[in-house]
Amino acid sequence: MKCPHADIRFCPLYLAAHMSGGCDDGRLDEGGCAVERGMNYADALARLQVTQFQLVAEAEYAERQETAAKHRARNMRLAGVH
């Protein structure tokens, strides 16, 4: 399974890995994502939600906000408003 985040800034596992070992599979020095090396994203996220709920919530909120802003900008551009 591939990380579902097109932009790594919104991956709670990535954020946690740089803070407290979220998706650290012991091979972070190789680059890339532990999920791409076989770590189960859903299981790791479920564990992280228990230990760092606020981090997960903030990452999800930031991703939704950016997506909404992009949609608004696109709609305004298509409508000829902006």
N, C-alpha and C positions, 0 to 999 in steps of 0.2 A: 504494500500500500504506500502511496505517496502522500506527503503532507498535503492537506487540503488547502493550505494557505499559499496563494500565488505571491503574496508579499510577506516575507518572513517577519516583518515588524509586527504582525498580528498573530503569530503562532505562540500560544501560551507556553508550549513545551520549549520552544527556542528561548523565549524570555527567561523561563525558569532555569534552563540549562546554564545560562550565564550568571544566574544569581545563586542557585542552590541545587543544581543537578537534575532539573526537570526531565529533559530527554537525553541526559548524559548516559551513553551506553559504554563509556570508557574509551571511546574512539573519536571524541570530538576533534582531536588534533588532526584527524584525516580530512576534516572539512565535511561539508554536506550535512545531512540530517539523519539522525538515528532511526527515524521511521523508514527512511529509504533503505536502511541497512537491516530492516526486519523488525524493529520495535513496533509493537501494536499501538497505534495512535489512540484509539478509543480507550484502551485500558490505561495507558499512561495519562491521558487527559482526565479520566475518572479519578485516578489517584491524586492528581494535582488539584482537582477541584475540592477534594477533602482537605488537603493541607494548605492550599493557597487560593482559596475561593476568590479573594479580591483581585489577585493578579489575572486569573482567568476571566473574570467579569470585566475588568478594565480593558483587556485585550479584545474581547468580543465587542464591547461598546465602541472602542476606537475604530475597529474594522467596519462596524455598521455605520458609524458617522461618516467615515471617508467614502464608503460606497454610496450613501445617500447624497453626499455633496457632489460626487461625480455624476450621479443620475440627474440631479437638479441642473447642473451645468450643461449636461447634454441636452436635456429637455428645453432649456432656455435657448440654447444655440439653435436647435432644430425649429423652435418656434420663432426664431428671428429676434428674440428679445435681447440677447446678449451676444 
